[in-house]
Amino acid sequence: MIRLARPALLAAGLLGAALVLHLHPFGALFAPHPGHGWRDALALGALGALACAVGMPRQVIGFAAGFAWGVIPGTALALASQLAGCAADLLWARLVGRAFVRSRLGHRAARIDRALAARPFTATLTLRLMPLGSNLALNLLAGVSSVKVFPFLAGSALGFVPQTVIFALIGAGGRVGRDVELAVGVVLFVISIVLAFGLRRRIAPELAGV
């Protein structure tokens, strides 16, 4: 139950933010300026990548992008940011910070290495689908493991999609007149938690405790 508290509180906080933005006119202040769309996109993408790289929950990035750009563009922008942050963490740990990561997270390195080495794409996908755990820790541990970069990034990219879409929907629901997106996002979040736990038990029971 303790492990469920963090994602539940995060979801509740973002849902509350969406409701506040939805009900109050100052939400329009956070929308991108119509004349500088591509500049806003680059800025948000770069900030999102940096935020993900230093450990900000990826759901926050999906929420912000969904609110600013809508569901489809926001999802695409958030996914690009999340994948860039993931790749930056992995490459830093592998090329520069190996000793630092092992000194801080070494007690989990062997378990992660076993899980990822056996089925890198499937194990990564399963872990990314879970709303629990630290994405930053997984990125860094993958960097000091023997996992190949491409399967890890591919599994991450696909695993990021459901939660990103869900929180982009919730973020888009923060705009006035977007009640449907908000409701759909909340329902899908609940469904995703149930499905993620089922997937973890059936496909990769060896990932328990990772």
N, C-alpha and C positions, 0 to 999 in steps of 0.2 A: 504493500500500500504506500510505503514511503516513496518508492520509485515512481509511483503514479502521480505523486503530489506535484512534482515539478512541471511536467507537461500540462497537467490539469490547470495549475495556476497560470502558466503561460497562456494557455488558450483562453482562460477566463479574462485575463488582463487585456489580451488583444481584442476579444469580443467586446469588452467594456469600452475600449478605445473606439472601436467601430461604431458602437451605439452613440457615444458622445459626439463623434464626428458626424454621424448621421442626423442627429437631432439638433445640432447647433450650427449656425451659418459660418462660424470661423473655420470649419473644415475646408472651405474653398480656398483658404490661404495656403494650404499645403499642396494644392494641385499645381502641375507644371505650367509655366507660362506658355501660351499658345505659339508665340513667335520663336521660342528657343527649345523646341521639343527634343531635337537631337543632342543639344548641349546638356539638357536636363538628364537625358537618358545616359549619356556618358558619365556625367557626374554621379548619378545614382548608382550606375553599374560599378564604377570604381570604388565608391564608398561602400557599396554592398560587398564587394570582393574583399576589401580590407577588413570590414566588420566580421565577415565569416572567417577570415584567416586568423583573427585574434580571439575568436570564440563566441561571437554573438549568435544566438539561436537563429537558424536559417528561417524559422517561421516568421520572425520579425521582418526579415528582408522580403519575404513573400507578401506579407501584409502591407508593407510600405509601398512596394512596387504595384500591388493590386490597387491600392487606394489612388496612387498617382497616375497610373496608366490604364487601369482596367484589367480585366481578367487575363485575356490572351497576351497582350503585349507585356503586362506586368509579370506574368508567369515566365515568359521567355527571358525577360531581363533579369529576374531573380535567379533563374536556373543558371544563366551565364555567370552571374556574380558568385553563386554558391560553388560552381565547378572551378572557377578561377581561384577562389579562396582555398578550396580543397587541394588543388594542384600545388599551390604555393606552399601550403603546410607540408605536404608530402615531400616535395623536392627540397625544402629547407631542411627537414629532418634527415633526409637521405644524404644530402650533399654537405651540409654544414653542421647541423645540430645533433648529430647522432649521440654523442656522449651526453649532452644535456638531457635529451629525451630519455635515454636509458637510466640516467640517475634519478629522474623524477617519476617515470612510469615503467621502470624495468620489471616490476613485479607482475605486470600485465602483458609484457611484450611476448613472452613465450606462448601464452594462451592465444593471443591474437595471431601470432605467426602460424600456429598450427591450424587455426580456423581458416585463415586466408590462403595459406599455401595449398590446402586440399582442394578447395573450390573457390578461387578468388572472386569470380563474378557473382556466383550465387550467395556466398557468405556476405560479400559487401552489400549486395542488393538487399538481403534480409536485414542486415544491421541498419541500413539507411531507411528502410520502411518503418522501423520502430521509432515511436515518438520519445523513446527514453535514451539516456546515455549522452555522452559528449561527442559531438562531431569533431571538435578540435582534437580531443584525445585520440580518436580513431584515426584521423589524418596523420597525426604525428607517429602513432604506433605503426601504421602502415609504412611510413617512411623508413623505419628502422627494421622492418620485417623483410622477408624474401619475396613478398608479393610483387608481381609485375605491375608496372604503372598503368598500362592500358586497360586490363580487366578491372582494376580497382576504380579507375575513373569512369569506365563505362557502367559498372554496377552502381557507382555513386550517382551518376547522372540520371539513370533510370529510377533509382530509389528515391531521389529527391523530388520526383514529379508529383506524386500524390499529395504530400504535405504542402508543397509549393502551390499547387492548384487550389487546395482547400483554403489556405490562408490568403491567397490572392483574391479568392471569392469573398472571404470575410472582409478583407481590406476594401475591395470594390463596394461591398455593402455599406461601407461607411459614408458613401456619397448619398446625397439626397435622391430619393426615388429609386434606390437599388435594394429594396427589401428582399427581393427574390434571391439575389446573390448572397446576401447575408444569411438567410435561412438555409439555403442549400449548403453553404460552407459549414455551418454548424452541424447539420445532419451528417455530412460527409466526414467531418472530423470524428464524430462518435463511431461511425461505421469503420473508419480506417483503423482506429485503435483496436477494435474487436478483431478485424481481419489480420492486423499485424501480429497480434499475440498468437492467433491460430497458425499463421505462417511460420512463426518462429518455432513453435512446438513441433510442427509436422516436417518442415524441410530441414531445419538446422538445430536440432536439440543440443548439439555440442556447443552452440553459441551461448548457452545459458551462463550468465555471470560475466560475459564479455562486456 
